[in-house]
């Protein structure tokens, strides 16, 4: 399949004719479970077939072809798939493009994706939700029965006496539902066309389409997996899990020590009262308990490790050629346009800190469970650290990984015009030390790695750039490393008394704890104030962004600040209204149905509508200056990566993954030149003059996190 997509095919010559448009939607069958294995493995299955094909030329009548019952695709459609003068459209076009190329030929350069258009304009990836949000009339919304019909006709049927022990449902089994399914497929095309029509006044830039097509080729190419390592990890995990459960049973006497209810009761009998057994709660309990209680809680931690889910996801998604495809979702984070992870979720892989990765990998690949446990102790932790290393190059190739250095810190310095920061990035690049130097007025050469001052500078840099305050400092200060040096009872009393809260020597522990918390918060607040005083241009940018957005909303006129254009863009006929921010790359960020209302501080604030990532509902959301700065900075960082991906492709490099601001390449060993890759990433970007980019990386026989 992959070879078919890349080999040369005769294509109809372009005569510079006016472009025609073909909207298309498929309904298909495969025995592969698409939700776990992904569309590429689903389509590559030997039993994959197209059941229905609905299409429309240039917005005309939608025609449905019933391939399952012997109808054939018209030649004009087959010709159009390969015709460079016909732009092909589909919703989530990656599926239609890949599926159609299994039987015919249709270059990706001729495709556009209506879902991406919706994401670009601030909507969701779901066709039904997007249709409803856009206010499509009911007959042009996705039919709600569709999910049930897909289950009936597109997946294997569980045999039972009632259905005659059949393993698949065909049209003659459910003729009325089959007709409804054809109507559903037909209506999908109508809905897609209506969405495209309504978004027509807000086009996706050509360079973003080019980025999407490159992403499609990256996903179709895929990345090799180390099947030996995956099989070994699954085997060892199963063995380890069984042993841990047996040990927990012996310690507790419980039938199911993995049951939260049973374990909570057992802990209470041991004098340990807990409200829940969530990850953070167990982690804190492990620190304060001893003996068999501590051991049982440690076992629970190991049993709850999620890393094994990654191996299971890899095993489910691996294709026949040993590669996994479809790991990236273009514009998956549509507030910024960044890529999101799919299937294995490569954006949140566990880090690895082991210095003996090669040894650990060999033990797992050879299923040496006892030796692995003897050597490293915590088997679950080892498996977690090895997840990244399951991604390997093709035979005779190397993995080349290159990562932008402190890209968000560089972008925010460049965008705000914070000159001392730009000087840091144009010279030594030690932003944590430089930040501490600016905050505390201490020469930078006196701030050493591992020192308290550097730690304060690091936490402040990571927590405060987007208008964070004490709460952000707390979340970023893992382990409380930058709390006050002296938190003795006497120091706490002095602090409390100096702040008007008298605390006697015989005060209760609760009073002392409240005073300690206030002392910690005061220390964080002091750092926040020092950081903001040292970063006035960034602080000013927060308020400039917020004022620009509110100004646009109040008077409707565009507002410019920091090289960006804030504007109100509307289509009254179709009921569309956006606040947009045009970035230096000319790409825009869209905020849907914006309005002004008072926030929790009784101040005017910008509100808009978007998808709640946890509840998966379309809801009202608020924003503010620092959050707008975060969106813009991350969007610009994303655009820098997009430019780099194009440069790498032009230089002949095959990208197989992008993870945040990192590129992962699969390169023939003789061409694995890290210096060349890094040089391409450091090159100036035309639309970002003066932005000081830098990168670093490594070459290896497997993917890892390079510290």
Protein Blocks (a to p, Z undefined) as FASTA:
>chain_A
ZZmmmmccdddddehiacdddddddddddfbdfklnojmlmmmpmkbccfbdcddeehia
cddddfknopacdfklmmmmmmmkbccddehkllmmmmmmmmmccdfklgccfklmmmmn
opafbfklmmmmnopafklcccfklmmmmmmmmpccdddfknoopabdcfklmmmlmmmm
mmmmmmmmmmmmmmmmmmmmmccdfklmmmmmmmmmmmmnopaddfklmmmmmmmmmmmm
mmmmmmmmmmnopablmbmklmmmmmmmnopacfbfcfklmmmmmmmgghjllmmmmmmm
mmmpmklmmmmmmmmmpcfkopaehkacghklmmnopacdehjlpmlcccdfbfblmmmm
mmmmnopmklmmmmnopamlmmmmmmmmmpccdehiacdddddehklmmmmmmmnopakl
mmmmmmnopamlmmmmmmnopafklpcghiaklmmmmmmmmmmmnopafklmmmmmghil
mgcfblcfklmmmmmmmnopacdfkbcfklmmmmmmmmmmmmmmmmmmmmmmmmmmlmmm
mmmmmmmmmmmmmnopacdeehiacdddddfknopacdddddfkopacddehiaddddfk
opacdddddddfklopacdddddfklmmmmmmmmmmmmmmmmmmmmmmmnopacfbdehj
accddddfklmcfklmmmmmmpccfklghiacdddddddfbdcddZZ
